[in-house]
Amino acid sequence: MRIATWNVNSLMARLPRVEEWIGYAQPDVLCMQETKIADGGFPALALSALGYDVAFHGDGRWNGVAIASRIGLSDIRKGFDSVADNQGCRLISATCGGVRIHSVYVPNGRSVDSEHYAAKLKWLEELRQLVDRCYLASDDIVVAGDFNVAPDDRDVWDPAAASEGTHVTEPERNALKAMEQWGLIDGFRLHYQQDKLFSWWDYRAGHFHKHVGMRIDLLLLSQSLAERCRYALIDRNARKGQQPSDHAPVFVDIDD
């Protein structure tokens, strides 16, 4: 089973790129974030033509999440049903091929001294509580998406240069560690321990070509899935070419 996550940064603008990537990468499940599409306008037929069922949650603004699956899609749930949903359409989950999949788009936080940062921490706390409330550590679950948090200094182009902003602060990283303490494992780090392996590069100032980026797109796997995770990749090539997203897709391969 190949499970992927990709912040597409506007699905309608990026649909040809997504279709192309699906064509050669052949994910069984693709979690998408920042779709920026209201539910009534989601291009479900285009993905259906490629063999995928889709679940989506968006209001047409700058958020929006989706799951595309070619191995079944059932028990779709949207949001937290709590105050965290005031942050927009940022969470959707479904069961695909017997695995409970979550596509998440964690709030950016903007600046450490803002109310948006406090809301980001609250959102991450709600996510941790949802996992604790709904699942056992022995369940097959994946929490995938744009976390807007670089787990440690290996995941940042220059820890000193980034230290004054969000994405790298101790409270944000502790929120990720709380997910790990529950039992979720960073699928990418099962296979790669090197630093400076990024999934996001700002469009500005040639950051992609200068390799100024962060690894903020994660696939967190329950122990049962982590034990069967045989491969992982950040597909940096998908960040190249015409009109790319500022994020690259990330995927893991899990033995059935």
C-alpha positions as CSV (number, residue, x, y, z in Angstrom):
1,M,0.0,0.0,0.0
2,R,1.4,3.4,-1.0
3,I,0.2,6.3,1.1
4,A,1.1,9.8,0.1
5,T,0.6,13.3,1.3
6,W,0.8,16.5,-0.7
7,N,0.0,20.2,0.0
8,V,-1.1,21.0,-3.5
9,N,-1.5,24.8,-2.8
10,S,-4.8,25.1,-4.8
11,L,-6.0,21.9,-6.5
12,M,-7.6,23.6,-9.4
13,A,-4.4,25.4,-10.3
14,R,-2.4,22.3,-9.7
15,L,-4.8,19.6,-11.1
16,P,-2.7,18.8,-14.2
17,R,0.4,18.4,-12.0
18,V,-1.6,16.1,-9.6
19,E,-2.9,14.0,-12.4
20,E,0.6,13.6,-13.8
21,W,2.0,12.7,-10.5
22,I,-0.7,10.1,-9.8
23,G,0.0,8.7,-13.2
24,Y,3.6,7.8,-12.5
25,A,3.7,7.5,-8.7
26,Q,0.5,5.4,-8.5
27,P,-0.4,6.1,-4.8
28,D,-3.1,3.9,-3.3
29,V,-4.1,6.8,-1.1
30,L,-3.3,10.5,-1.6
31,C,-4.0,12.9,1.2
32,M,-4.1,16.5,0.0
33,Q,-4.0,19.8,1.8
34,E,-4.7,23.5,0.9
35,T,-7.1,22.5,-1.8
36,K,-8.7,25.9,-1.7
37,I,-11.9,24.5,-3.2
38,A,-15.5,24.6,-1.8
39,D,-17.1,21.1,-1.7
40,G,-19.5,21.9,-4.5
41,G,-16.6,22.6,-6.9
42,F,-14.3,19.7,-6.1
43,P,-13.0,18.0,-9.2
44,A,-14.2,14.5,-8.1
45,L,-14.9,13.4,-11.7
46,A,-11.3,14.0,-12.8
47,L,-10.0,11.9,-9.9
48,S,-12.7,9.3,-10.5
49,A,-11.5,8.9,-14.1
50,L,-8.1,7.9,-12.6
51,G,-9.7,5.2,-10.5
52,Y,-10.0,7.1,-7.2
53,D,-12.8,7.7,-4.8
54,V,-12.6,11.0,-3.0
55,A,-13.6,12.6,0.2
56,F,-13.2,16.4,0.6
57,H,-13.7,19.1,3.1
58,G,-13.4,22.7,2.0
59,D,-15.0,26.1,1.9
60,G,-13.3,27.7,-1.0
61,R,-10.8,29.8,1.0
62,W,-7.1,29.1,1.7
63,N,-7.6,25.8,3.5
64,G,-9.3,22.6,2.5
65,V,-8.3,18.9,2.8
66,A,-9.1,15.8,0.8
67,I,-8.4,12.0,0.6
68,A,-8.3,10.2,-2.7
69,S,-8.3,6.4,-2.5
70,R,-8.3,3.5,-5.0
71,I,-8.6,0.9,-2.3
72,G,-11.9,1.9,-0.8
73,L,-13.2,4.9,1.1
74,S,-15.7,4.6,4.0
75,D,-16.7,6.2,7.3
76,I,-15.8,9.7,6.3
77,R,-15.5,12.2,9.1
78,K,-14.8,16.0,8.8
79,G,-13.3,18.2,11.4
80,F,-13.2,17.9,15.2
81,D,-16.8,19.1,16.0
82,S,-15.1,21.5,18.5
83,V,-13.9,25.1,18.6
84,A,-10.8,24.0,16.7
85,D,-13.0,23.9,13.6
86,N,-13.0,27.7,13.7
87,Q,-9.6,27.5,12.1
88,G,-11.2,26.3,8.9
89,C,-11.5,23.0,7.0
90,R,-8.3,21.3,8.1
91,L,-9.1,17.7,9.0
92,I,-10.7,14.8,7.2
93,S,-10.5,11.1,7.9
94,A,-11.7,7.9,6.2
95,T,-11.0,4.2,6.2
96,C,-9.0,3.0,3.2
97,G,-8.1,-0.6,2.7
98,G,-8.6,-1.3,6.4
99,V,-6.4,1.7,7.5
100,R,-7.7,4.8,9.2
101,I,-6.3,7.7,7.2
102,H,-6.3,11.3,8.4
103,S,-5.4,14.3,6.1
104,V,-4.5,17.3,8.2
105,Y,-3.5,20.9,7.5
106,V,-2.2,22.4,10.7
107,P,-2.6,26.2,11.0
108,N,0.5,28.1,10.1
109,G,0.7,30.2,13.3
110,R,2.0,33.3,11.5
111,S,4.1,34.7,14.3
112,V,5.0,33.5,17.8
113,D,3.5,36.5,19.6
114,S,0.1,36.3,17.8
115,E,-3.2,34.8,18.7
116,H,-2.8,32.6,15.6
117,Y,0.2,30.8,17.2
118,A,-1.8,30.1,20.3
119,A,-4.6,28.8,18.1
120,K,-2.2,26.5,16.3
121,L,-1.0,25.0,19.5
122,K,-4.7,24.4,20.6
123,W,-5.4,22.8,17.2
124,L,-2.5,20.4,17.7
125,E,-3.7,19.6,21.2
126,E,-7.2,18.8,19.7
127,L,-5.6,16.5,17.2
128,R,-3.7,14.6,19.9
129,Q,-6.9,14.3,22.0
130,L,-8.8,13.0,19.0
131,V,-6.3,10.3,18.4
132,D,-6.3,9.3,22.1
133,R,-10.1,9.3,22.2
134,C,-10.8,7.4,19.1
135,Y,-8.0,4.8,18.7
136,L,-5.9,2.3,20.4
137,A,-2.1,2.1,19.8
138,S,-2.6,-1.3,18.2
139,D,-4.9,0.2,15.5
140,D,-3.8,0.8,11.9
141,I,-3.9,4.5,11.6
142,V,-2.0,7.2,9.6
143,V,-2.0,10.9,10.4
144,A,-0.6,12.6,7.3
145,G,-0.4,16.1,6.0
146,D,1.2,19.6,6.2
147,F,2.0,20.0,9.9
148,N,3.6,23.4,9.6
149,V,6.2,22.1,12.1
150,A,9.7,21.0,11.4
151,P,10.2,18.1,13.9
152,D,13.9,18.9,14.7
153,D,16.9,20.9,13.5
154,R,17.7,18.4,10.8
155,D,14.5,19.5,9.1
156,V,15.5,23.1,8.7
157,W,17.9,24.8,6.3
158,D,19.4,26.9,9.0
159,P,18.2,26.4,12.6
160,A,19.7,29.7,13.7
161,A,18.1,31.7,10.9
162,A,14.7,30.1,11.5
163,S,14.8,30.3,15.3
164,E,12.8,33.5,15.6
165,G,9.8,32.3,13.6
166,T,7.1,29.6,13.9
167,H,7.5,26.0,12.8
168,V,10.6,25.4,14.9
169,T,9.6,26.5,18.4
170,E,9.7,24.2,21.4
171,P,5.9,24.2,22.1
172,E,5.2,23.2,18.4
173,R,7.8,20.4,18.5
174,N,6.5,19.2,21.8
175,A,3.0,18.9,20.3
176,L,4.5,16.6,17.7
177,K,6.3,14.7,20.3
178,A,3.0,14.2,22.2
179,M,1.8,12.4,19.1
180,E,4.9,10.2,19.1
181,Q,4.5,9.5,22.8
182,W,1.0,8.2,22.0
183,G,2.6,5.8,19.6
184,L,2.8,7.4,16.2
185,I,6.1,7.2,14.3
186,D,7.5,9.5,11.6
187,G,7.5,7.2,8.5
188,F,10.1,9.1,6.6
189,R,12.6,8.9,9.5
190,L,12.3,5.1,9.5
191,H,14.4,5.2,6.4
192,Y,16.4,8.5,6.4
193,Q,18.4,10.1,9.2
194,Q,20.2,12.8,7.2
195,D,19.6,16.4,7.6
196,K,18.4,18.9,5.0
197,L,15.9,16.6,3.4
198,F,13.0,19.1,2.8
199,S,9.4,18.9,1.6
200,W,8.7,22.7,1.4
201,W,10.6,25.6,-0.2
202,D,9.3,29.2,-0.4
203,Y,8.6,30.4,-3.9
204,R,10.5,33.6,-3.2
205,A,14.2,34.4,-3.8
206,G,15.0,31.1,-5.5
207,H,14.8,29.1,-2.3
208,F,14.1,25.8,-4.0
209,H,17.3,26.1,-6.1
210,K,19.3,27.3,-3.1
211,H,17.8,24.4,-1.0
212,V,16.4,26.7,1.6
213,G,13.5,24.7,3.0
214,M,11.9,22.7,5.7
215,R,10.5,19.2,6.2
216,I,7.0,19.9,7.4
217,D,5.0,17.4,5.5
218,L,4.7,14.2,7.5
219,L,3.3,10.7,7.6
220,L,2.8,9.6,11.2
221,L,2.2,5.8,11.4
222,S,0.9,3.6,14.1
223,Q,3.4,0.9,15.3
224,S,1.7,-1.9,13.3
225,L,2.1,0.1,10.1
226,A,5.6,1.3,10.9
227,E,6.8,-2.3,11.3
228,R,5.6,-2.9,7.7
229,C,6.9,0.3,6.2
230,R,9.4,-0.7,3.5
231,Y,10.1,2.5,1.7
232,A,9.7,6.3,1.9
233,L,10.4,9.2,-0.4
234,I,10.1,13.0,-0.8
235,D,9.5,13.4,-4.5
236,R,11.5,16.5,-5.0
237,N,11.1,16.3,-8.8
238,A,7.4,17.1,-8.4
239,R,8.5,20.6,-7.1
240,K,10.1,21.3,-10.4
241,G,8.7,22.5,-13.7
242,Q,5.8,24.8,-14.5
243,Q,3.5,26.1,-11.8
244,P,4.5,23.7,-9.1
245,S,3.2,23.7,-5.6
246,D,5.7,25.0,-3.0
247,H,5.5,21.5,-1.4
248,A,6.7,18.2,-2.7
249,P,4.6,15.0,-2.3
250,V,5.8,12.5,0.4
251,F,4.9,8.9,0.4
252,V,5.5,5.6,2.3
253,D,5.1,2.0,1.1
254,I,3.6,-0.4,3.6
255,D,3.4,-4.2,3.1
256,D,-0.1,-5.6,3.1
